[in-house]
């Protein structure tokens, strides 16, 4: 399968990605199996003095298991494309850092810090995020119990009040970022924090431990498969666009396009952030958050 993208919604450019299965197979089986070799150079990193590299973690559920709260398509792209990209770029930056330090190249070491923070943070944050979710049939959405449940009631009045606060913080966050429920180990209390871009929670304080992270980047909720064409009809549409300057249907223009042997599936961006923040609580894994709280507060 190949991923095609309309470059700035003007030029039709081809950017092949390394996949193990066609879109039909991926959407048909929606396997939890990861594509460890998705990155173009991921398999060749780490040769510098045994440098450790990072790989895409498997999900503890299948892509479709969180529906209808989060669609299978969004989960697949979020995991295979976005998280994998952070890992690939993180590994590249670490390799470059290792080489720069070996050469004593202080300027390059400094320049690499932003890439390491952004991509390393993206890997850390998403690794937490996947564990913060669980299918309804496996306890997703069930309220926290024991110590964490009591702490929430004591500090926020109720679980509903906490959810309202997190949703408000997420909706108000300018640009992209994360909303966190954190344990402050120094103050011995739980708190709601936000971080910009892919900054990990530790950037807000070394004593903060993430219990729950909600991704409010657009890629967590904007992507949605919109319409399917057979390959021949799609080719005719695009040929007419190039040769005759015929307008392209809105579901193709400004879309990402997936093609397998039989069909073309276009994908559009839709602003459903409020619905996302409302519905994600139906699949929140409070058991995981409670386990971390018990361990870190003891």
N, C-alpha and C positions, 0 to 999 in steps of 0.2 A: 504494500500500500504506500502511496505517496501523498504528501501534504502539499497542496498548492495554495498560494495566497495571492490575492489581488494587491499588488504593491501600491500602497497609498490609494487604493481604490481607483487607480488609473491604469497602471501597466500590469499585464498578466505575466507574472514571473513564476518560475518553478523552483521550489526549494525542497528536494527530496529528503526525507527523514528515514532513519533505519528502523524498520519495524519487522517483527517476526510473523505477523499475521495480517490478513486483509481486514478492511473495515467490517466486512460482512461477518467474518469469523469473530472479530473482537466484539462486535455488538451482539452476535448470536450467542456466544458462550459467556462473554463478560467475565473472563477468568480473572482471578486475583493474581495470577502469575505476572511478575514484572518483566520488563524488557531491559535487562541489565546492560545490554549493549546499545541502547538507544543513542547515546552520545557518540559523535563521530570519532572521538579520540579516547573515549573512556577506557577502552581495553588496553591502551598503550601507555597509560599514565603510571607513575610511581616507580619508574626504573632508576630514578636518581637516588642512589644510596639507600634503597629500600624504602622510599617515601610511602607512607600509608595513604591509601586512597579510600574514598567513600563511595558506596553503592546505593542504589535505590532500594529502600526496604519494601518487602511485600506487605500488602494490606491484610489485616486480620479478617477481612470479609470480601465478598465479590463486589464489583462495581455497581451492580443493580440492587444490592441489598439495602441501600439507604433510601430508595424510592418510596413514596413520592417526594420526600423532604428534599433530597438532592438527586438529580437525575443521573443515570448510569453514564450518559455521555459526558456530563460535566466531571464526574469522578474520574473517568478514564483519562480525559485530557489533562485534568488537574494533576493527576498522579504521573502519568507517562510522559507528558510534555513539559509541564511547568516545573514540577519537583525535579525531574531528571535534568532539566536545563540548569537549575541551580547547582546540582551535584557536579555536572560536567564542568561548569565554569569555576566552581570551587576547587576541584581537583587541578584544573589548569593553573589557577592562580597560586595554589600551593606549590606546584612544580616550579613555576616561575620564581616564586619566593625562595625556594630551596636553591635554585641556580644563582639567583642574585646574591644571596647570603654567602654562597661558596666563593663568589667572585669579589665579595666586599663592596657590592654595588648598592650603597646606601640610598641613592635616589630612587632606584627601582623598588627597593624594599618599601619605602614610604608610599610610592605610587600604588602599590598593590594592596595597601591596607583597606581601601574602600571596596575593592572587588571581593576581598576575603570576608569583610564584614557583611556585605550584601548577600553574596551567594552562600556563605557559610550560615548566615542567619536564616536564609530561605530554607536550607536543608534542616537546620535545627527546628525551626518553627513548624514546618510541614510534618516532620517526624512526630512531633507532639500532637499536631492536629489530627492525624490519622487515628491515633490512639484515643483521642477525645470523642470519637464517633463510634456508634454501635448500632446495628440493625434493631428495630423494635422487638423482633422475636428473640433477640439476645440481650434484652434489658435496656436498649436505647430509649432515652426519655424518662426512665424511672427515676424519681427524685432521690437525692443523696440521703444516706442514712448515717447513723452513728455520729461520730465526732464532727464530720464536716457538715452534716445537716444541722447539728446543734449550733455550730459556729456561725453558719449562715443566718439562722434565726436570731442569734444574739446580736450580730453586727448589722444586719440588713432588715430585720423584722420578719422576713419571710423569703422563701425561694422566689416567689413571684416578684417581690421588690428587687431582688438581686438581678433577675432576668431583665426587668425593665431598665435597670441602671446600665447593664451591659449593652442592651440594645440601643439605648440612648447614646452611650459613648461611641458605639460603632457607627450609628447613623450620623453623628456629628463629626466624625473623624475626617479631616481634610485630606483628600488624595487617597493613597493606599496605605494599608497598615493592618494592625492586629489589635484585638481587645482581649485582655487577660484577666482571669481570676487567679490571684497569686497569694501565696503564703509568705508573709514577711517574717522570717525566722528570728530576726532581732527583736521586732516589736511584738511577736507572737500573736499576729492577727492576720485575717485575710483581707485583701484589698483588690479593687478593680483598677487596672492600669491599661494604658494604650501605648503602642509603639508605632513609629512611622516606618513605612516601606517594609524591609525585611529585618529590621533591628530586632534581635532577640531580647527577651525580657531582662536578661542580666545587664543590659545597657541602662536600665532604669534604676538598678541597685543590685549590688552583689549579694544581698541577703534575700532577694525575691526568688521564690521557687514557683514555676508555672504549674498550676493545677488544671487549668482549662484555657485554651486559646481559640479564639474565633477569627478566622481569616476573613477580612473585609476587603481584600483585593478584588478587583472586578472579575478576575478569572475564576473566582470561587462561585460566582452566580450569574455572570453575564452570558456565558456561552450556552447556546441551545441549537441543536440540529433543527433545521427549518423545513427543507424540502428536498425530495429525492428525484433525480432525473435519470433516464437511461443514458448511457454514454454517448450514443449517436445524437440524440436530441441536444445534449449539452454541447457537443462539438459544433453542431450547426449554429447554436446561439452564439458561441464564442467566435466562430468564423465570421458570422454576420457583423459582429461587433468590430472586429479588426478590419474587415474589407469594406463594409458598407456604412460603418459608423452608426449602426442601428443601436438604439438604447438597450441596455441590459436590464432585465427584470430586477427589481429592488432586492429580491432574495438572493441574487448572485452578486450584485454590486456591493462592494465593501464587505465581502464575506470571506471566510476561510472555506476551502473546498477539499473534500476528501474523495478520492477516486479508487475504486477497486475494479475488478474485471467486468462487473456488470452495471454498477450504478455510480452516480455522482451525487454526493450529499452536501448541500450547502449549509453553512452554519452562521447565524447572525448573533449580534450582541443585543441583549434586551436588559433594560434597567429594572431589575426586580429585587433590589437590595432590601427594601422593607420586608418583602415576603420571605426572603432568605433568612433574615435575622429572626423572623417570627417562627419559621418552620424548622430551623436547625435544632431547636430545643427538643424536638420530637425524636432526635437520634443522638442526643448528647450522652456520652458514656460517663455517668456520674460515678460508677463503680471504680473506674480508673482514677478519676480525680480524688475520690475518697481514699483509695489505696495510697496515692502519693501523699495526701495530707496526713494520714496515719503514720507513714514512715518518716516524713520530714518534721513532724511536730512532736515526735516522741523524744 
